[in-house]
Amino acid sequence: MPVGPDTSVWLTPHHREELGGSPFGDGTPPGPVAAGEEVPESEGPGGSTSY
């Protein structure tokens, strides 16, 4: 049986401040979806209705 995650390192320094940048980019939304990469409406928000 797995004993779970190793929690001994959870409170150690993470040094995230050294990464820099912004987690949200420059605040502008992405461009339109490229042709051929569209998600079919039946697979979009709400998912498929066939169970």
C-alpha positions as CSV (number, residue, x, y, z in Angstrom):
1,M,0.0,0.0,0.0
2,P,1.3,3.5,-0.8
3,V,2.0,5.6,2.3
4,G,1.1,8.9,0.6
5,P,3.3,11.9,-0.4
6,D,6.5,12.8,1.4
7,T,5.4,15.8,3.5
8,S,8.8,16.3,5.1
9,V,9.7,18.9,2.4
10,W,6.5,20.9,2.3
11,L,7.7,23.6,4.6
12,T,11.2,24.0,3.1
13,P,12.0,27.2,1.1
14,H,10.6,27.0,-2.4
15,H,12.6,30.0,-3.9
16,R,9.7,30.8,-6.3
17,E,10.7,34.5,-6.1
18,E,13.8,33.6,-8.2
19,L,11.7,32.6,-11.2
20,G,10.5,36.1,-12.0
21,G,7.8,36.9,-14.5
22,S,4.1,37.0,-13.9
23,P,1.9,34.0,-13.5
24,F,-0.8,35.7,-15.6
25,G,1.4,36.9,-18.6
26,D,1.0,40.4,-19.7
27,G,-2.8,40.4,-19.2
28,T,-3.9,40.0,-22.8
29,P,-6.0,37.1,-23.9
30,P,-4.8,34.6,-26.5
31,G,-5.6,34.9,-30.1
32,P,-8.3,32.9,-31.9
33,V,-8.1,29.1,-32.0
34,A,-6.0,27.8,-35.0
35,A,-7.9,26.1,-37.8
36,G,-8.1,22.4,-37.1
37,E,-7.7,22.8,-33.4
38,E,-11.3,23.7,-32.6
39,V,-13.1,21.5,-30.0
40,P,-16.4,20.1,-31.3
41,E,-19.3,21.7,-29.5
42,S,-20.4,18.3,-28.2
43,E,-17.1,18.0,-26.4
44,G,-16.9,21.6,-25.1
45,P,-18.2,23.1,-21.8
46,G,-20.8,20.7,-20.3
47,G,-19.3,17.7,-22.1
48,S,-21.0,15.1,-24.0
49,T,-24.6,14.3,-23.3
50,S,-24.4,10.7,-24.3
51,Y,-23.6,8.5,-21.3
